[in-house]
Structure formats: structure tokens, C-alpha cells
């Protein structure tokens, strides 16, 4: 029996259907990747599974007592406290007693006699609420996730914070684990750890991802959400890529046959009006249905048209970095680093989360000062900087205002182009272009930042985590453009 199933489920928030009479079922032990373009409704689909959203129509069936836990895209900024406390929150009512016992136990180990006395008083409450088993589960998950229960969440790197959130979800022993873009903001080592963990995980997983290698390694099935329809592809992402082009070809053929028949019927009815008073009313009704069906057809959205404007060549030397050190407070992030960056170099900067990669970039760009050393900057540099935190965007302003700054036109590669037309190249409809940035999805925000970045000529591109949240088609196009880029 399926863990859960959809039958003819529809969901809309006033616009086009995110789900349109969709069918879906999930079997125990599956690892299903949900694929789809940004804004198609993937996160809304996950909220249907958790019960946060309700379907407009259709039937959602769940096994009795089904436990669903989820890991969201972002770690809440307001979340603070010790790792043990945060994981224990997954237990609901018993969490406070368990957290208090853990703190008293830790204090007792450090020699606090009052805490040792308090532990004795708490024994009966721990027995009554069966908290010993819960404590064992938290300790098991801490060991399995290689986490320190006494560490403060705010002291951890982004990758470790995501691991804590995953632990909080897993401690509930869910029947279904939901993961929304689980590899975003993770360093390479953290992604490899997560891949290994999920590959050996015995539970059922549904995840959203645009990381092609991650999907290939983890998914046992790919489900594509495309214009409100869910289509299932058994196997990995590679298998999906083999089958998908044939589906698109079949769809194009069906649409062509339909459009030809509609055109013939339109000719017939115009001739019929002229030639006779009585017509075949059944054929007229059929034509009306054809017109309705054609009006409701949702065309597949095209691919983004990413064009990187290139300025005139910079000097041969871009940056000459000599023995720089970078500090954050008393902590040394970079020590005695030297490098020559020459025109045309394509350099990848790797390292664990929190180790100082962004801080190093900001020092090289002159936004922050090195604690020692020097940086010689080359001539004729036109730098475009992509900020992973999206701080360059004004959340209150619309997409259009963030790109055009009150003007109707932009100059792109020496030609005057209407700002709305330019934004359509980045898959923003005129209506979406007039939407405040704060209302956009993560992927849409990244596309806004790319549109802003590439609206000005550059010969040096600095990109901090540019692939987060991007749809696969946009990601592949960005790769192509960066490989062809003549700058640094």
C-alpha cells in the first residue's frame, strides 16, 4: 500500500494551476526527486504533503499515523541555542524536560553540585514521560551526524547548521523526509557527507534539487512538475534526460495535429455560414470545445537568454596579491597569501563553509582591508560582483526598479533595449517584473541578480555561489556563457 497518494489534485493561488488534476503515489523506501522550473510550485507541493497547504480539489490519501518531517531551504535567522536543545525540539511536549535535564547534566559534569542535586529531583519526571528513550535517540543522532550537542548553533558554519536541522527532522523517525534544496550553501565535503547519508538511509525521501550530480547519486525516481502536471520517470537524472526529449517531441506532434484540426474547423464554419442556414450543430459544439481546449493550453516556458556584456580588455595583470592576511576579529582567516591573477584566468575558490572565502574576495575587491600585505590592481578593470547573500537587491522595490533604476531602457551590448524585454530574457513576464523582490522565490531572486549583473559591461566577473536555487536549464546556460567569457 502507498504511503500517500494524490488523485486528481488541483492547487492554485489565483494564477495558473500549480497542480492541475495531478496524480501521484509514494511507496516506502523510495527516494524521489521533484524537478521543475523556478516558480512551478515545487515548494507548494511539499507543503501539500506536510498539510501546510490544502488542495483546491481532488483527494490526498495518507496511511494512518503517517509522520512527515521536513528540512526547509533556509535555516531560520531567529533560531538560536545549543545543538542538543534544537534537535530535542523535534519531540514537542517532552522537549523542555529533556533540554533541562541535558543542561543540568552538563553542569554537573563541570562540578556544579546544585545541578547534580537537581538531576536527582528530575529522575521521576524523566521516568513518567519516557524521556530516557528520547534522550538516547538524540545522543544517537548526534553521534551519527558527528555533532557536538553542547555547541551553540550560531557558532556553526552553514553546512553544520543544515546538519543540525536535518538531525531535528530525523529524530522524529519520520515515515517521509522532505528536503527542499538540501545542497544549497553547503561546501563540497558537506554535500558528500549528505550524499553518503541519504544513500544509506532506509527511510522514504522526497527532495527538490537542481544539483544534477546529487540527483543522479540519490534519486530512485524523478517526478517532473511541468505546467501543473506531474510526470514520473523511474531511475536517475541521467535516465530522465534520455526520456524527456522524446516526451517533448511527442507533445509537439500532438499539438501540431490539434492545431491543424482546429484550423480546418475554423475554415469550415466560415464557409458554412455563407453556404447554408442550417449547420451540423454537433460539429459546432465540437469546435467550441476545441477553441476552449486551445485557449487553456499552457505553452512550455522558453529558456533564459543569458548574455554577458563584455567590456574592452583589461590590462594583462588583473590582481597582484602579495603576502596578505585577513582577520575577522581575533580570528585569522587567511595568512600570508600570494597570487597573480592574469587576464582570462578562470579561478575556483574552494573551502569549507565559514573558512573565509567571501572575506578573501571582499579584500581582493577592496571592500575590506587586509590586516597585512598588499594588492596591486591592474588597469581598465570593469568588475561585476555576484553576492551570494543578494545584498545588492532592494527587497522593497520591484524587479524592474532593481534593474532599470527608474528608466524604461537599458543599453545592452551597445544597443538600446526596453527593460521589460531584457527581463523577459531572464524568464520574467511583465507582470512578474513588477513584483517586489521580497515576494520572489530563491531561484527568481538569483535570476534578478544575474540580470542586474549582466546589464553592465564587465571584464572581471566575481561570483559567490552563483548556482544556488537556479533551475537546471538556466544553470547549464550560465555554464556555457562563463566558459565562453573572454574576461577573468
C-alpha positions as CSV (number, residue, x, y, z in Angstrom):
1,X,0.0,0.0,0.0
2,X,1.3,3.5,-0.9
3,X,2.4,5.8,2.0
4,X,0.4,8.5,0.4
5,X,-1.3,9.2,-2.9
6,X,-2.9,12.1,-4.9
7,X,-5.9,11.6,-7.1
8,X,-6.9,14.4,-9.4
9,X,-5.4,17.0,-7.1
10,X,-5.5,20.7,-8.1
11,X,-3.9,23.7,-6.4
12,X,-3.9,27.4,-7.4
13,X,-3.3,30.7,-5.7
14,X,-5.3,32.8,-8.1
15,X,-3.0,32.4,-11.1
16,X,-2.3,29.4,-13.4
17,X,-2.7,26.0,-11.7
18,X,0.4,24.8,-9.8
19,X,-1.2,21.4,-9.9
20,X,-3.9,20.5,-12.4
21,X,-5.8,17.2,-11.8
22,X,-2.4,15.7,-10.7
23,X,-1.9,12.1,-9.8
24,X,1.0,10.8,-7.6
25,X,1.8,8.0,-5.3
26,X,4.8,7.2,-3.0
27,X,6.0,3.8,-1.9
28,X,8.0,3.0,1.2
29,X,11.8,3.3,0.7
30,X,11.7,5.5,-2.4
31,X,14.0,8.5,-2.9
32,X,12.0,10.8,-5.2
33,X,13.4,14.0,-6.7
34,X,10.9,16.7,-7.7
35,X,12.1,18.6,-10.7
36,X,10.7,21.7,-12.2
37,X,11.4,25.3,-13.2
38,X,11.6,28.1,-10.6
39,X,8.0,29.2,-9.7
40,X,6.3,26.0,-11.0
41,X,5.1,25.1,-7.5
42,X,7.6,22.5,-6.1
43,X,7.8,24.0,-2.6
44,X,4.0,24.4,-2.6
45,X,3.7,20.7,-3.5
46,X,5.9,19.8,-0.4
47,X,3.6,21.9,1.7
48,X,0.6,19.8,0.5
49,X,2.5,16.8,1.8
50,X,3.1,18.3,5.2
51,X,-0.5,19.6,5.4
52,X,0.6,23.3,5.5
53,X,-1.3,23.8,2.2
54,X,-4.8,22.4,1.3
55,X,-5.7,21.3,-2.2
56,X,-8.4,23.2,-4.0
57,X,-9.9,19.9,-5.2
58,X,-9.0,16.2,-5.5
59,X,-8.1,13.6,-2.9
60,X,-4.9,13.2,-0.9
61,X,-4.7,9.8,1.0
62,X,-2.2,9.1,3.7
63,X,-1.5,6.0,5.7
64,X,-2.9,6.2,9.3
65,X,-0.3,7.7,11.7
66,X,2.0,8.8,8.9
67,X,4.8,11.0,10.2
68,X,6.2,13.6,7.8
69,X,9.3,15.7,8.7
70,X,10.8,18.5,6.5
71,X,14.1,20.4,6.1
72,X,13.4,23.9,4.6
73,X,15.7,25.7,2.2
74,X,16.9,28.2,4.8
75,X,17.9,27.9,8.5
76,X,15.7,30.4,10.3
77,X,17.7,33.5,11.4
78,X,15.9,33.7,14.7
79,X,16.9,30.1,15.7
80,X,19.5,30.1,18.5
81,X,20.5,27.8,21.3
82,X,22.6,24.7,21.9
83,X,22.6,21.9,19.3
84,X,21.1,19.4,21.7
85,X,18.2,21.7,22.5
86,X,17.4,22.4,18.9
87,X,17.3,18.7,18.0
88,X,15.2,17.8,21.1
89,X,12.6,20.3,19.9
90,X,11.5,17.6,17.4
91,X,9.9,15.8,20.4
92,X,7.3,18.6,21.1
93,X,5.8,18.3,24.6
94,X,8.7,16.4,26.1
95,X,11.4,18.7,24.7
96,X,11.6,21.2,27.7
97,X,12.2,18.4,30.3
98,X,14.7,16.7,28.1
99,X,16.6,20.0,27.4
100,X,16.6,21.0,31.1
101,X,18.0,17.5,32.1
102,X,20.7,17.8,29.5
103,X,21.8,21.3,30.7
104,X,21.8,20.1,34.4
105,X,23.7,17.0,33.4
106,X,26.4,19.1,31.6
107,X,26.7,21.5,34.5
108,X,27.0,18.6,36.9
109,X,29.9,17.1,34.9
110,X,31.6,20.5,35.2
111,X,31.3,20.3,39.0
112,X,28.1,22.2,39.8
113,X,26.8,20.4,42.9
114,X,23.4,22.2,42.7
115,X,23.0,20.9,39.2
116,X,23.8,17.4,40.5
117,X,21.1,17.7,43.2
118,X,18.6,18.9,40.6
119,X,19.3,15.9,38.4
120,X,18.2,13.6,41.2
121,X,14.9,15.5,41.6
122,X,14.2,15.2,37.9
123,X,14.5,11.4,37.7
124,X,10.8,10.7,38.4
125,X,9.7,13.2,35.8
126,X,12.0,11.7,33.2
127,X,10.6,8.2,34.0
128,X,7.0,9.4,33.8
129,X,7.4,11.0,30.4
130,X,9.6,8.2,29.0
131,X,12.4,10.7,28.3
132,X,15.2,8.2,28.7
133,X,14.4,6.7,25.3
134,X,14.1,10.2,23.8
135,X,17.5,11.2,25.3
136,X,19.0,8.0,23.8
137,X,17.6,8.9,20.4
138,X,19.1,12.5,20.5
139,X,22.5,11.1,21.6
140,X,22.4,8.5,18.8
141,X,21.6,11.1,16.1
142,X,24.3,13.4,17.5
143,X,26.8,10.6,17.1
144,X,25.6,9.7,13.6
145,X,25.7,13.3,12.4
146,X,29.0,14.0,14.1
147,X,27.7,16.9,16.0
148,X,28.6,18.4,19.5
149,X,25.3,18.7,21.5
150,X,26.8,21.5,23.6
151,X,27.9,23.7,20.7
152,X,25.9,26.9,20.1
153,X,24.1,26.9,16.7
154,X,25.2,30.4,15.9
155,X,28.9,29.3,16.2
156,X,28.5,26.7,13.4
157,X,29.1,27.0,9.7
158,X,26.2,27.0,7.2
159,X,26.8,23.3,6.4
160,X,26.8,22.3,10.1
161,X,23.6,24.3,10.8
162,X,21.9,22.4,8.0
163,X,23.1,19.2,9.5
164,X,21.5,20.2,12.9
165,X,18.2,20.9,11.1
166,X,18.4,17.5,9.4
167,X,19.0,15.9,12.8
168,X,16.0,17.6,14.3
169,X,13.8,16.2,11.4
170,X,15.3,12.7,11.7
171,X,15.0,12.4,15.4
172,X,11.2,12.1,14.9
173,X,11.8,8.9,12.9
174,X,9.6,10.1,10.1
175,X,7.9,7.9,7.5
176,X,8.7,10.5,4.9
177,X,11.5,13.0,5.0
178,X,11.1,16.1,2.8
179,X,14.2,18.1,1.7
180,X,13.9,21.4,-0.1
181,X,17.2,22.2,-2.0
182,X,19.3,20.4,0.6
183,X,22.7,21.1,-1.0
184,X,22.3,24.9,-1.2
185,X,25.1,26.8,0.7
186,X,26.9,23.5,1.5
187,X,30.6,23.1,0.9
188,X,31.9,20.1,-1.1
189,X,32.6,18.0,2.0
190,X,29.1,18.6,3.4
191,X,27.5,17.6,0.2
192,X,29.5,14.4,0.0
193,X,28.5,13.6,3.6
194,X,24.8,14.3,2.9
195,X,25.0,12.1,-0.3
196,X,26.5,9.2,1.7
197,X,24.0,9.6,4.5
198,X,20.9,9.6,2.2
199,X,22.3,6.8,0.0
200,X,22.4,4.6,3.2
201,X,19.2,6.0,4.8
202,X,16.4,3.3,5.0
203,X,13.5,5.8,5.1
204,X,11.5,7.4,2.3
205,X,12.7,10.7,0.9
206,X,11.2,13.3,-1.3
207,X,13.6,16.1,-2.3
208,X,13.8,19.2,-4.5
209,X,17.1,19.8,-6.1
210,X,18.8,21.4,-9.1
211,X,22.2,19.7,-8.4
212,X,22.5,17.2,-11.2
213,X,25.2,15.1,-9.7
214,X,23.4,14.9,-6.4
215,X,20.1,13.8,-8.1
216,X,22.0,11.1,-10.1
217,X,23.5,9.7,-6.9
218,X,20.4,9.8,-4.7
219,X,17.2,9.5,-6.7
220,X,15.5,6.2,-7.4
221,X,12.7,8.1,-9.3
222,X,12.4,11.6,-10.8
223,X,9.0,13.3,-10.8
224,X,8.7,16.4,-13.0
225,X,6.3,19.2,-12.3
226,X,5.6,20.9,-15.6
227,X,2.6,23.3,-16.1
228,X,0.6,21.7,-13.4
229,X,1.2,18.1,-14.4
230,X,3.3,15.5,-12.5
231,X,5.2,13.0,-14.7
232,X,7.2,10.2,-13.3
233,X,10.5,8.8,-14.6
234,X,11.9,5.7,-12.9
235,X,15.6,5.8,-12.3
236,X,18.2,8.6,-12.0
237,X,18.5,12.0,-13.6
238,X,20.5,10.5,-16.5
239,X,17.6,8.3,-17.3
240,X,15.2,11.3,-17.1
241,X,17.4,13.2,-19.6
242,X,17.1,10.2,-22.1
243,X,13.3,10.0,-21.9
244,X,12.4,13.8,-21.6
245,X,13.3,14.8,-25.2
246,X,11.0,12.1,-26.6
247,X,8.1,13.4,-24.4
248,X,8.6,16.9,-25.7
249,X,8.7,15.7,-29.3
250,X,5.5,13.7,-28.8
251,X,3.8,16.8,-27.2
252,X,4.9,19.0,-30.1
253,X,3.4,16.4,-32.6
254,X,0.1,16.2,-30.7
255,X,-0.1,20.0,-30.6
256,X,0.6,20.2,-34.3
257,X,-2.2,17.7,-35.2
258,X,-4.6,19.5,-32.8
259,X,-3.8,22.9,-34.3
260,X,-4.2,21.6,-37.9
261,X,-7.7,20.2,-37.0
262,X,-8.7,23.5,-35.3
263,X,-7.6,25.5,-38.4
264,X,-9.7,23.2,-40.7
265,X,-12.8,23.5,-38.5
266,X,-12.4,27.3,-38.4
267,X,-12.4,27.3,-42.2
268,X,-15.4,25.0,-42.3
269,X,-17.5,27.2,-40.0
270,X,-16.8,30.3,-42.0
271,X,-17.8,28.6,-45.3
272,X,-20.8,27.1,-43.6
273,X,-22.2,30.5,-42.6
274,X,-22.0,31.7,-46.2
275,X,-23.3,28.5,-47.8
276,X,-26.3,27.4,-45.7
277,X,-28.6,28.4,-42.9
278,X,-28.5,25.1,-41.0
279,X,-25.3,23.7,-39.9
280,X,-24.2,20.5,-38.1
281,X,-24.8,21.7,-34.5
282,X,-22.7,18.8,-33.1
283,X,-19.8,19.9,-35.2
284,X,-20.2,23.5,-34.0
285,X,-20.2,22.4,-30.3
286,X,-17.1,20.3,-31.0
287,X,-15.4,23.4,-32.5
288,X,-16.3,25.4,-29.4
289,X,-14.7,22.7,-27.2
290,X,-11.6,22.8,-29.5
291,X,-11.3,26.5,-29.1
292,X,-11.7,26.2,-25.3
293,X,-9.0,23.5,-25.1
294,X,-6.6,25.6,-27.2
295,X,-7.2,28.7,-25.0
296,X,-6.4,26.6,-21.9
297,X,-3.2,25.1,-23.3
298,X,-0.1,26.2,-21.3
299,X,2.9,26.5,-23.6
300,X,6.2,25.4,-22.2
301,X,8.3,28.4,-21.0
302,X,11.4,29.0,-23.1
303,X,14.9,29.0,-21.7
304,X,16.6,32.1,-20.3
305,X,18.6,34.1,-22.7
306,X,21.7,34.9,-20.6
307,X,24.1,37.3,-22.4
308,X,27.2,38.6,-20.6
309,X,28.2,42.0,-21.7
310,X,31.9,42.3,-22.1
311,X,33.8,45.5,-21.6
312,X,37.1,46.2,-23.5
313,X,40.0,44.1,-22.4
314,X,41.6,44.8,-19.1
315,X,45.4,45.1,-18.7
316,X,47.2,41.8,-18.7
317,X,47.7,41.9,-14.9
318,X,44.4,41.8,-13.0
319,X,45.5,41.4,-9.4
320,X,49.0,41.0,-7.9
321,X,48.4,39.8,-4.3
322,X,51.4,39.8,-2.0
323,X,51.5,38.2,1.5
324,X,48.1,39.3,2.6
325,X,46.4,38.2,5.8
326,X,42.7,38.5,6.5
327,X,41.2,38.6,10.0
328,X,37.7,38.5,11.5
329,X,38.1,39.9,15.0
330,X,40.9,38.0,16.6
331,X,40.5,35.0,14.2
332,X,42.9,34.8,11.3
333,X,41.1,33.5,8.2
334,X,43.9,33.9,5.6
335,X,47.6,34.1,6.3
336,X,50.4,35.2,4.0
337,X,48.5,34.5,0.8
338,X,50.1,35.5,-2.5
339,X,48.8,35.1,-6.0
340,X,48.9,36.6,-9.5
341,X,45.6,36.8,-11.3
342,X,46.1,37.4,-15.1
343,X,43.6,38.4,-17.8
344,X,41.5,35.4,-18.9
345,X,42.1,33.3,-15.8
346,X,39.1,31.3,-14.5
347,X,39.7,30.6,-10.8
348,X,37.6,28.4,-8.5
349,X,37.9,29.2,-4.8
350,X,37.2,26.1,-2.6
351,X,37.0,25.6,1.1
352,X,34.7,24.7,4.0
353,X,31.8,26.9,5.0
354,X,32.9,29.7,7.3
355,X,36.5,29.4,6.4
356,X,36.8,32.8,4.9
357,X,36.3,32.6,1.1
358,X,33.9,35.5,0.9
359,X,36.1,37.6,3.3
360,X,39.0,37.0,1.0
361,X,37.0,38.0,-2.1
362,X,36.0,41.3,-0.4
363,X,39.5,42.1,0.5
364,X,40.7,41.5,-3.1
365,X,37.9,43.7,-4.4
366,X,38.9,46.5,-2.0
367,X,35.6,46.3,0.0
368,X,37.5,45.3,3.2
369,X,41.1,45.9,4.3
370,X,43.8,43.2,4.7
371,X,45.4,43.1,8.1
372,X,48.8,42.9,6.3
373,X,50.2,42.6,2.8
374,X,49.4,44.5,-0.4
375,X,47.2,44.1,-3.6
376,X,48.2,45.7,-6.8
377,X,45.1,46.3,-9.0
378,X,45.5,46.1,-12.8
379,X,44.4,48.7,-15.3
380,X,41.0,49.1,-17.1
381,X,39.2,46.8,-14.7
382,X,35.4,46.6,-15.0
383,X,34.3,44.3,-12.2
384,X,30.9,42.7,-11.8
385,X,30.3,41.1,-8.4
386,X,27.6,38.5,-7.7
387,X,26.9,38.5,-3.9
388,X,25.5,35.1,-2.6
389,X,23.6,37.0,0.2
390,X,21.8,39.1,-2.5
391,X,22.6,42.3,-0.5
392,X,22.7,44.2,-3.8
393,X,18.9,43.8,-4.2
394,X,16.4,46.2,-2.6
395,X,13.7,43.8,-1.3
396,X,11.0,46.5,-1.2
397,X,11.5,47.5,-4.8
398,X,10.2,45.6,-7.9
399,X,12.3,43.5,-10.1
400,X,12.1,46.3,-12.8
401,X,13.2,49.0,-10.3
402,X,16.2,46.9,-9.2
403,X,17.3,46.5,-12.8
404,X,16.4,49.8,-14.6
405,X,16.5,52.2,-11.6
406,X,13.5,54.2,-12.9
407,X,14.4,54.1,-16.6
408,X,12.4,52.3,-19.3
409,X,15.5,51.3,-21.3
410,X,18.9,49.7,-20.9
411,X,22.0,49.7,-23.1
412,X,22.9,46.1,-23.8
413,X,25.9,45.4,-26.0
414,X,25.7,48.9,-27.5
415,X,22.0,48.6,-28.3
416,X,19.0,50.3,-26.6
417,X,16.7,47.6,-25.2
418,X,13.4,48.0,-23.3
419,X,13.9,46.9,-19.7
420,X,10.8,44.6,-19.7
421,X,12.1,42.9,-22.9
422,X,15.5,42.5,-21.2
423,X,13.8,40.9,-18.2
424,X,11.8,38.5,-20.4
425,X,15.2,37.1,-21.5
426,X,15.6,36.1,-17.8
427,X,12.1,34.5,-17.8
428,X,10.3,37.4,-16.0
429,X,6.9,38.2,-17.6
430,X,5.9,41.9,-17.5
431,X,3.6,41.1,-14.5
432,X,6.4,39.3,-12.6
433,X,8.8,42.1,-13.4
434,X,6.5,44.5,-11.5
435,X,6.6,42.2,-8.4
436,X,8.6,43.3,-5.3
437,X,11.8,41.3,-4.9
438,X,10.6,40.2,-1.4
439,X,7.8,38.1,-2.9
440,X,10.1,36.1,-5.2
441,X,11.4,32.6,-4.8
442,X,15.1,32.0,-4.2
443,X,15.6,31.0,-7.8
444,X,13.9,34.1,-9.1
445,X,16.0,36.3,-6.9
446,X,19.1,34.7,-8.3
447,X,17.9,35.4,-11.8
448,X,17.3,39.1,-10.9
449,X,20.8,39.3,-9.6
450,X,22.2,37.7,-12.8
451,X,20.1,40.2,-14.9
452,X,21.4,43.1,-12.8
453,X,25.0,41.8,-13.0
454,X,24.9,41.3,-16.8
455,X,23.2,44.6,-17.6
456,X,26.6,46.3,-17.3
457,X,29.7,45.6,-19.3
458,X,32.5,43.8,-17.4
459,X,35.9,42.2,-17.9
460,X,36.2,40.7,-14.4
461,X,33.4,38.6,-13.0
462,X,33.4,37.6,-9.3
463,X,30.6,35.2,-8.4
464,X,30.0,34.0,-4.9
465,X,27.8,30.8,-5.0
466,X,26.0,31.8,-8.3
467,X,24.3,28.4,-8.8
468,X,22.1,28.3,-5.6
469,X,18.4,28.0,-6.5
470,X,18.9,28.2,-10.3
471,X,16.8,25.9,-12.5
472,X,18.8,23.3,-14.4
473,X,18.3,24.9,-17.8
474,X,19.4,28.3,-16.6
475,X,22.4,26.7,-14.8
476,X,23.5,24.9,-17.9
477,X,23.2,28.1,-20.0
478,X,25.2,30.0,-17.4
479,X,27.9,27.4,-17.6
480,X,28.1,27.8,-21.3
481,X,28.3,31.6,-21.1
482,X,31.0,31.5,-18.5
483,X,33.1,29.1,-20.5
484,X,32.9,31.4,-23.5
485,X,33.6,34.6,-21.4
486,X,36.8,36.3,-22.6
487,X,37.3,38.2,-19.3
488,X,38.6,37.0,-16.0
